[in-house]
Each structure stands twice: as C-alpha cells, then as structure tokens.
Amino acid sequence: MAANTFSVESTLPAPVLLVEDEQLIQRRLEGLLQQLGYTPDALVTASSLAEARICLANQPIALALVDLGLPDGSGIDLIAEMHTADPSLAILVISAWCTEDAILAALRAGATGYVLKERDDMEVLLSIRSVLRGGAPIDPFVARRIIDELKPKAEQATDTASGETLSPRENEILSLVAQGLSNREIAEQLHLSRYTVECHVKHIYRKLAVSSRTRAIHEARSRGLIG
C-alpha cells in the first residue's frame, strides 16, 4: 500500500485510488495515469480490500480504478461502499471478469465504467480519460453482454436457434479447445487471463447451444467452423 501527499495539475482529480493485486497490471496502470499528467505522489495503491479500506479511511479519494478479483474478496463490495459514501465518486472497473453477473453487479453497485484488462494501453487510456471528463465508458465486449442480458427472452431464444456468428477471438479459442488445450494453456498461449478465456468459452457454448467442450467441438465441425 502507498499513500502520500500529492501535487498534480488542478484539472485532474486527485488522489487516485488504484486497487489491483497484480503487480504488472498495477505498474501498467500507474504508467497510464502518469501519461495523463498524474505525478506518482498523486496515486494511492492498494492490493486488497483491506488495504483499500485503510486508504479510504486515511484520506478522501477523487477517482478510483478497481479490479474485481482481489485476494480477500470482491471489488464489487468496495465499489458499493465507496458509492454509498460518495455517490459522485468516479469509479472505473478494470478487470478480467466478463460474466453478465459480475458486470451488472459492479454497475449496480455504483461503478461509472467498465473496461477489460485485455484491452491495449490506448483503449484503457481512453476509458480513463473518458471518466475524467465525466463520461461512463463501457468496453464494447461488456456492452454486448449488457445488451444480451436486456434482450427479451423470446428474442434471445431466436438468436440461439438461428445460430450466432463466433467472433475471430472465439474462433481462435475454439480451435485451441479442439486441439485439447485447457483454459489455462489457452490463456498462456494467447497472453490473456484465464478468466477472459473462460468467458469466451462460455460465450462459445451459448452461441453453439451446447454445454460441454466435446459438444462444442462436434457442433463447430458440423458447421464447418473448424477442421
């Protein structure tokens, strides 16, 4: 945990609370914030819910970047606590979690925006900049999940029956599934988090109207999606 006095341009809300337990991701986000004009002493970092709560007790926060998967619980709980204490606080989720339940729970708890960790630096940077300007950035993949969640059940059933098209990433992952790779092995090969791969696999199941890897491979082959 690190908390210090800060000196930063008056146009940038500070300090920023960065809640992230992966050191590489934490350093990446610190670098992006510094690109926006923040100085290191304007950043407050925490790698767990407990550390974040100590930071919040010690000083007011002007912006929060929060991961959901933390070692001592869910970032959703922290988001709810921060939003209750200050409903105007801008809170951007930067997470590998992409299930409908996690996304909607975070937004309902008070998150201002939601972006996936797998996005490149420019996309994450644009999301942070949007929040700073009063926007509510939603990752396109996340937006799609929300739209699907809000669709009438009859329309969802029609989509499933007609067969949805797999995205290029889903086709890539499906090919690796067909080669016998586990989710963890796929994640390592594609440089994604395991949670992101699991999300993609679930979406493949839904689009192919199957419930297992074996059935997904069989259905994909019958449709000519893989060899």
Secondary structure, DSSP 8 states (H G I E B T S, - for coil): -B-------TTS---EEEE-S-HHHHHHHHHHHHHTT--GGGEEEESSHHHHHHHHHHS--SEEEE-SEETTEEHHHHHHHHHHH-TT-EEEEEES---HHHHHHHHHHT-SEEEETTS-HHHHHHHHHHHHTT---B-HHHHHHHHHHHS-HHHHHHHHHH-----HHHHHHHHHHHTT--HHHHHHHHT--HHHHHHHHHHHHHHHT-SSHHHHHHHHHHTTS--
